[in-house]
Amino acid sequence: MLVMSGTKVSEKKRLEIKNKVSQFAQSHGRPPGLAVVIVGDDPASHVYVKNKVKACADTGIHSLHTHLPATISEEELLKVVSKLNGQADVDGILVQMPLPKHIASDRVISAISPMKDADGLHPENLGLLATGRPRVAPCTPHGVIEILRHYDIPISGRHAVVVGRSQIVGRPMAQLFLLEDASVTIVHSKTANMKDLTRLGDIVVVAAGKPRFLGADDFRKNAVIVDVGIHRLFNGLCGDVRTEELQSHAAAVTPVPGGVGPMTITMLLENTLTLAQLSQANIRR
C-alpha cells in the first residue's frame, strides 16, 4: 500500500512557491502579502495562525497578523476587513475560523474582496469554481488534488466518491474532481446505504468529521483513500478512516497526521501568490 505523504508534497510545493515569490518580488519591488486576522483566544486557532505566519516567512511572503478581542462587534470586524481590502500591499486576506458566536462567518467571508480571498471561500470564487473557471480554489480540496498529481494517481475517467458536503471541503472537492474529468458521487449524513456508494469509488475522499468513521469494509479493493479528518483522542491523533485496516486492502492512503493537513497551508500560500499575480497584471477573472 502506498502511503501518500502530504508533508513530502508540501515541501516540494513550498520550494516552487518560494522561487516564484522571489521572482515576483524582483519584478514588482515587494513580495506578495497575506493578512491573517484572528478573533479571540482559541488555542487551536492560534496554533494554526502561528503555522501560517511561519510558512509565509519560509517562502518569502509578507504576513500581517491582526489579533482582535473576542468581544469585538461584527461591524468592527467588517471595518478591519474593509481596511485590508484597500491596502495595496495585501494580496490575500484570511479570517481564521471559528469566529465568536455573535459574528456571522458568512457575512465576514463575503466582505473579503474576492480578489483577495486567499481561502477561496468567497461566494464569487466558489461560483467561478462551480462554472469551471476557478480563480483560486479552497485550500484543502486543492491540496488533495496536488497530492494525487504528485503520486501519479489517475483521476480522469475514474469514479471519485466524496464523503461530506461542506462548503470548505466536500462541495469544492467534487467540483475539482469534475474539472479533472472524474465522475463524482457525494455522500453525506442523510445518504441511504452510504457504504454501497463508497465501495464504488476508485478514489474516496473522506471528510465526514467523525473519528475512525470508515474502515476496510467501506472501500473497494485497491481504492485510493484520502483522509481529510483530524481528531485528537485520548491516545493521540486520528482521522476519519481506520487506516490500520487498509494495509492489504487499499492501493494508496494518506496518513493522519502528515497527509492532507500540511497541504492546506501550502495551498493558502499558492493562492496568495496567484492573487498577487492577478492583481499586478490587473486581471479579474
N, C-alpha and C positions, 0 to 999 in steps of 0.2 A: 504494500500500500504506500503510495506516495504521500508524504506529509508536505503540504504546500505552506512554506514559511512566509508569512506576511512581513516578518522582520527582515528577511533577506531581500524581498522585493522592495520594501520601503527604503532600505539602504541604497539600493541601486537607483531608485527613482529620485531620491534626495540628492544624489550626486549630479544627476541630469538637471534637476531643478537649480541646484547651486550654480552650475555652469551657465544656465540660461539667465539666472538673476544677475550674474556678473556681467553678461553681455548687455542686459537691459540697462544696468547702472552706467555702463560705459557710454551707451548710446543716448541716455536721457538725463544723465547728471545726478541721478538719485536711484536708489533701489525701490522695488515695489514696497508698498506699505500696507500692513494689516492691523486694523484696530480691533482689539478684543475687549468687550465690555462684560463685566461680571457684577451681578447684583446679589448682595448678601454674603453669607459666610458658610455656605455649604462646603464641607471639607472635600468631597469628591470633585466638585466643580473647580475648586482652587487647584487641585492636583492636575486636572485636565488643562486648565489655563496655563499653569506653570510649564507643562509639557509643550504646549503650543508656542509659548514665548521662547522656550529653548530651541524648538525646531526652527523658528524664524531666525534666531541668531546663528544656528548651524548652517543655514542655507543663504544667509546674507539678506534676508527680508527684514525690513524695518518694522518693528512691532510697537504699537501704542497700547498700553494696558490701562484701562479705566475701571477702578473698583468703586462701586456705589453701594450705599447702605440699603439694607433690606426694606427700610421704611420709605424709600423714595416712591413718589407717586408715579403712576403710569405716564401722566403728562410730562413730568420732569424727565423721565427716561426717554420719552419720544423727542424731547428737545435735545438731549445728548446725541441721539441717533441723527437728528436733523443736522446738527453741527458737524458731525463726522461726514455726513453726505456731502457737505460743502467744502471739506478740506482737500486741497489738491494733492497732498502727499499721502492720502489714504485711498488705496485702490480696492481694499476689501474690508468688510465690516462683519464681525461675528459677535452676536449677543449670546453668551453662554446660557444654556438651559440646564435645569429648570429655573423659571422665574418665580418670585413670590406669588402666592395665590391671588393677590389683589391686582396683578398685572396680567393682561390678556396677551399671551405669547403670539397669537396670530396677528394681532394689531401691531406688535413690535416688529415682527418679521416683515410685514407688509410695508412698514415705514422705512425700512432699509432700501436705498436705491437699488433697483435690480441690476444696475451696472457695477454695484459694489457688494453684491450678495455672495460672499465667499463660501457660505454653506450651500448655496444652490437651492434654497428653500422658499425664495420669494415666489408668489403665485405666477408672476410673469415668466420666471425661469422654469418653473415646473410645467407651465403651459408650453413653452418652447420645446422642452424635452418630450412632452406628450405628442407634439406635432412633428417630431423627428428633426428639429433644428436646434439642438442644445447649445446654449451659450456656456453654461457651467452646469455640472450635474451634482446632486447631493453626494457628499464625500464618501459615506460608507459604501453604497452600491457601486460608485465609481471605482473604489478600491477593490471591490470584488472582481470586477471586470479586469482590472490590471493584474491581479493575481492569476486569474485564469489564462490571460495572454502570456504572462511570464512563463508559466509551466506548459505552454503549448496545448492547453485543453481546448479541443474543438468546440465552438459554440454554434456556428452556422449549421442549420438543419437539425440541431439537437432539440430535445424536449426539456425545457427548463421549468422546474416547479419552484415557486416562491412561497414559503410558509410565513405568512404575516402580510398585513396590508397597510402598514403605517405610511404616512407621508414622508418619513425620514428614510426608510429602507424599502419596505415591501413594494409600494406602488412605483417609485422610480426605478427599483431593481427590475421590475417587469418591463418597463419602458426601455431600459438599456439593453435588456436581452432581445427585445424586438428589433432594436437598431442593429444588433449583431446577427439578425436573421434566424433567431431561435423561435420555436413555437413555445408559448408560455401559458402556464396554468398558475393561478394564485389560489391558495387555500388559506383559511383563517378559522377563527374560533367558532364560526357558525357553519362551517362546511361539514356536510354529512359525509361519512365514510372517508375521512381525510387520508387514512393510510392507503386506501385503494388508489388515491391520486398521487401521493408522494412516491409510491412504488413504481409509478410510470416514468419518473424523471431520470433522464440521463445526467442532469445536473440539478441538484436540490440545494437551494439557499434557505437556511433555517433562521428566521428572525422572529421567533414566537414570543420571546421574552419570558420563557419558562425554563428553569434549570433542569437539565437532563431529560428533556421532554420526549425526544425521539431516539430510537436505537436501531439496531441492525434490521429488525423485522419491518421497519417502516421504509426501507430503501431497497431498490432492486440491486441485484448482484452487479458489481463493477460500476456503480454510480459514483459520481463526483459530488462530494458533500462539502458545502461551505457553511460553517457555523458562525453566525454573526453574534450570537448571545454571549454575554459575560456576566457571571454572578459570583458573589463572594459568599461561600458557605462556611460552616464551622471548620471544615477540613481543607479549605483553600478555594481557589478559583475554578469555575467550571463554565461550560457553555450550555446551549440548548440541546446538545447532542451527547449521547453516551458513547463517546469516541472509542472507549476501550472495547466495545463490541464490534467495531468495524475493521479490525486488523486483517482478517482474511475475507472480508466481505466487500468493502469499498475499493474503488480504483484509486481514489485520492481524497484527502480530507484536510481541512485547515485546523490547526491546533488552537486551543484556548488555555493560556494566553499565547500571544505570538503569531496569531493568524490575521484576522481582519482588522483588529484593533490598531496596530501600527500604521496601517494604510489610511485610516480615516484622517489623521493629522497630515499625512503626506499629501493627500488629495486636496486638503484645505490649502496647503502651500501652492500646489499646482493651480488651483482655482484663482488664488490671489495673483499669481503671475499672469494667468490668462486674462484676467480683468484689467490688469495694468497694461498689458499689450494692446488690448482693445481700446482702452482709454487714450493711450498715446497715439494710436492710429485713428482716433475719432470714429471708431466703428461701433455702431449699435445694432447688433444682430440678434 
